């Protein structure tokens, strides 16, 4: 990675630090389509629009507010990305993952990544949440291509446990606790297939991805997780299954439908994430 990329990361982090008055975040959250309201749970918050931060890209997708919300959640210092960047918006993969390295510079050690995804597993239904156990990177790109700067991470980062097993076990225990309290949370676990978008996939491609082992499909996350692991962060990934993307039974889909279903899952999603933040230890 070029020297100016490192410099841009440092300058963006320093600019944000000056506005935090020394309160370094411990945990980062990336909120996907329709899930941005989670940011309202952050207390004593400082809001920083992306377009004010040096070298930062800007969110262009409906349902992505395009700002950092920095403050306290369940007694822990957090930095929340209310809106992310996508490869299909025309950004390079390096630019897509730029905020990951900035958040690492600010002090986070844990990253919770969320997204809206189509369900390819016939055991799923719209409205389920899925813990990501692994992913298929089908974007044809990788944010680590090019010169590697040792300040960011190893040249060849290990991906054998891209999504923390202990974090997933904690999330499953939390979901069990919620069900025991009478809450109707449906928490699945599976493999996320990351594609470029922005077009939704045709039936033949969905059938192919399911045969490759994918349980859900979406247009984000995989590059972010590669960068997070490169930076030494532990990751929890959660997909909101907003529609069923089974090739032989595919029906027309709009982004508005995706956001609407994500909105319906918000109460259970917010409670799961809040409890995870409260209980997680690095």
N, C-alpha and C positions, 0 to 999 in steps of 0.2 A: 504494500500500500504506500502511496506516495507520501513524502514528508508533509506536503500541504494538507493532506487529509488528517494527519495527526494534529497538526497545528489548528485546523478548523475545529476538531473535537475539543481540544483544550480551550480554545477561545470561547466556544459556545458554553462549555461547562463553567468557565470562570465568570462569564456574563450572568449565568443563572445563580451561581454561588453568591455573587454580590447582592442579590435580591433575597437570599435566604437567611442572611445574617448568621451564618455558621451552623445552621440546622441541617445536617447532612441526612438525606434519606437512606433508609435501610433496605427498602423493598420497592420495586417498581411494578406497575401494572399497565398493561396495554389493553384498552377497551375496544372491542370490535363493533361492527355495524349493529346499531340498535341497543347496544349495551352501555352507552356513554353515561347514562344516568347514575351509574355506580359512583361517579366522581362526586355527586352531591353528598355522599356519605362521609367525605373527607372533612375533618374539622380544622378550624384555624387555618384555612386554606389561603394560599397565594396562587393566583391564576396568571399564567404567562402564555399569551398567544404565540404560536409557533412563528408567525411572521415578524415578531419582534426580536427573535433570537438570531444572532449572527450565524450565517451559513446554513440555517435550517430550511428544509423544504416546507411546503404548505399542503395541507389536506384539501382534496378537491371533491371528495365523495360525500353524498348525502348520508346523514347519520354519524358523521365524524366532525366534531366541533372544532378540532384543530388547535388544541391548547394543552399545556401542562397544568395539572392541579396538584399542588404540593402542600402537604400538611400532615395531619395525624389521623390514623385509622386504627381503632382498637388499641390505642396506646402506643402505636409504632409510627415512626416517621416514614411517610410514603411519597412517592412521586408517580402520578397517574398520567398516562398518555390518553387524553380524551380525543381519540382519533389517531389513526396510523397512516403510513404511506404505503402505496402499492406499486409494484413493478409496472402494472398496466397503466398507471398514471403518466408514464414516460420517464420516471426516475430510474437511474441505474440502481442495481442491487446494492451497491455500496451506499448510495444516498438513502435507500429504503431503511437500511440498518444503522444509519448515522446516529439516531437517538439512543440506540442500545449502548453504544460506546460512551455517549455523553452521560447517560444515567450511571454507567459503571464509574466514570470519572467522578461523579458526584457522590459516590459511596455505596450504591446498592450492592447486595450480595445475592438477592433472590429476585426472580422475575416471574410474574404471573402473566401469561399471554392468553388472551381470549379472542374468539372469532365467531362469526356466523358461518355455518357450513351446511352442505347438503348431505343427507344421510344415505349411504349406499348399502348399509347393512340392513337386511330385512327384519332384523329384530329390533330396530330403532323405530321411533315415530317422531313426528314434528313436535317440538317442545322439549325433547330430551336434552340433557347436558351430557357431553362425552369427555371424559378425561383422555388426553392424548398420550398414548403409550409409546408411539413412535411415528415417524412420518416417511412419506415418499416425496422426494423433491423432484417434481416433474416440470419445473420452470425452465430447465435448460441453462441455469445460471447458478452461481455461487458467489456470495459477497466476499469470499476470501481469495478469489482469483486475482493475481497480480502480486506485487511486492508485499511481503509480510513485515510489519514492524513489531519487534519483540515487545515493545511497550504495551501493545494491545493483546497479544497472546501468541501461542505456539504456531509454527508454520503448519503443522498437521494435528489439529485438535481431535481428541477422541470423541466419537459420537455413539459409543456403545450404550450409554445411558443418557441420551439427549434430554429426556424428560425424567426428572428425578423419581425414582421408585418410591423413596420414603415420602415424598410429597404426595404422590398418588395414593399411597396407603393412608396417609393422614386425611386426604380429601374423602376417601371411601368411608373411613370411620366417622367423619363428620356427617356424611349423608346418612349413614346408619342411625346416628344419633337423632338427626332431623326426622327420619321416618318413625323412630320410636316415640317421638313427640307428636306424631300424628300429621306431620307435614308430607305432602305428596310430591316429593322430589324423585325424578327418574334420572339416575346417574349411570351412564354406560362407560365403557372403556374401549378404545380402539385406535386404529392407525389413520392418521390424517394425510390426505393426498393434496399436496400443494401444486396448483396450476397457475399460469400467468393471468388468465382472464383477458379482457373483461367480459367476453361472451361466455354464457353458460354452456356446459358441455352437451353435445348431442348424445343420443342413446348409445351408439356404438362405443364411444369413448368411455362413457360411464360403465358400461358392461366390462370393458377392458380393465379399468381401474379396480373394479370390484374383484376381478379374477386375479389381479396382481396383489391383492390383500388389503386394499383400501376399504375403510369403514365409513369415512366421511371425506368430502372434497370441498376445498375453498381456495381463495385467491390471495392468501397471505401466510404469515406465520413461519414457514420453513426457513426463509432467509434470516428472519429475526432470531430463530433458535440457533442456527449455525453461528451467528455472530455472538449470541449470548454465551454459548459454550466456549467459543474462541476466547471470550473475555473472562471465562472462569465463573460464570454465574450458574446457579442452580435454577431449574425451570419447572414450573407447573403450567401445563397447557390445558385449556378448557374450550371445547367447541359447543356452541348452542346450535342444535340441529333444527334448522328453520324450515326445512322442506325435505321430502323424500326424493332422492336422485337415483332411482332405480331404472336402468336403461329401458327395460321392456315395458315399464309402466309410467314413463316420463310424461308429465303434463307441463304446459307453459308456465313460466315463472318470471316475476318481476322483482326488482330490488325493493320496491315498496312492500311486497309480500314478505320478503326476508326480514325487513325491519319490523314489520307488524308482529310476526311470530316471536322475534327476539324480545320485543317489548313485553309480550305476555309471560315470558320466562323470567323476567327481571326479578320478581320477589325472591324466588328460590335461588337464582344465580347470585344475587346480592348477599343473601344470608350465607350461602356456601363460602363465598369469597371472604366475607367478614370473619367468619369463624376460622377459616384457614389462616388469615392474617393474624388473628388473636393467638392461635395455637402454634404456629410454625416457629421452629428454631433452626438456625442454619446448620 
